[in-house]
């Protein structure tokens, strides 16, 4: 045996032993997941006659927080959360099928935000516009809806706020999704790309990169990033700008990542449902996690100091307001409605008197939902870590 053959054989033997250990661990995990699935089905049977929705975001947040506190150092937190969101998604689906409306078609940023947060076991139904999402949830055809509410660069998605006035739906949870764009194509290189498709917003958000790297390519706006990927998949001289996962959906190559000119681009999404989360928001001390954020909508009498009275009531109760925005009141010229986010759970009993005073002070006052402050989900971070690990293994 040569000097080079002995280390190679030793490495092969170690790899074979480790792979056998991994197979054993996988078998144990499979047994445990099977036991968990049976328990989920039993929960579903117990809840079969109860009203309300299966999705319990505060309970799920409590589960995830507990697991993060117990996790081994070898498992990155982002990976743990990604794995358990899928486990929780499976658990909900085993209890009862869950239909989720989103702004389609498949492959939009709304779609991937919903999949990342609610998991792939939910049944996602594309909608032609945000209005249809509210209709599907309000009618009960879909249990949940994924709605874009505001963007860190472009501000409020006004139509989403307006629709809360027209439909009796409630915010169940929120999440923040990084809007990061990739350059996708069958072309072998950037120089081969002649036409670039995308929604007008990504084309504008990546304008500097496009001028630098593909200055001669034609820019063609289309209705969505998902539609752009479909067009780019048709030939080898076209490209699309969109979510990294569009590459998997359409078999495209990723020629460049994170090509947006401003990297700190996030969209706040909310998960809406047809029922108020009143029964889920208050958690008794020592039994779990309460909501730490509430969204409200209100109108005011047309008199001096009306808005100041609302702000004074919140200040007197030491409640911080994170957002305040006015919108034209639909169907009434020169009348306005206010949307606000406050840092507390207004449904807790200790705020009952405050809510009564707010109701008396405002012309109309409605709590849209109390929920936990949402996570920041960055799919690119996990994918980049996975790619780096793959590269390291290939080098070995």
Secondary structure by P-SEA (a helix, b strand, c coil): ccaaaaaaaaaaaaaaaaaaaaaaaaaaaaaaaaaaaaaaaaaaaaacccccccccaaaaaaaaaaaaaaccccccaaaaaaaaaaaaaaaaaaabbbbbbcccccccaaaaaaaaacccccbbbbbccaaaaaaaaaaccccbbbbbccccccccaaaaaaaaacccccccbbbbbbbbbbbbcccccccccccccccaaaaaaaaaaaacccccbbbbbcccaaaaaaaaaccccbbbbcccccccccccccccccccccccbbbbbbbbccccccccccccccccccccbbbbbbccccccaaaaaaaaaaaaacccccbbbbccccccccccccccccccccccccaaaaaaaaaaaccbbbbccccccbbbbbaaaaaaaaaaaaaaaaac
